[in-house]
Amino acid sequence: MELKDEWHALVKRFQHLEQTLEREIEKLGQDEEKFFVGSEVDIRALLDDIKKHYKNR
């Protein structure tokens, strides 16, 4: 019975670690989304708009 209890304790620890890792991965993904600017096309369009603005000054 002791071995079975140890096994269940290990499974519980691994499940906890897995959940923690999944939460951290999700947080990382959210952080990346916060800093994501856009596609290359979007960035180029934004730069073109900025250049036009400064040319007209």
Order of alpha helices (4+ residues) and beta strands (2+ residues): alpha-alpha
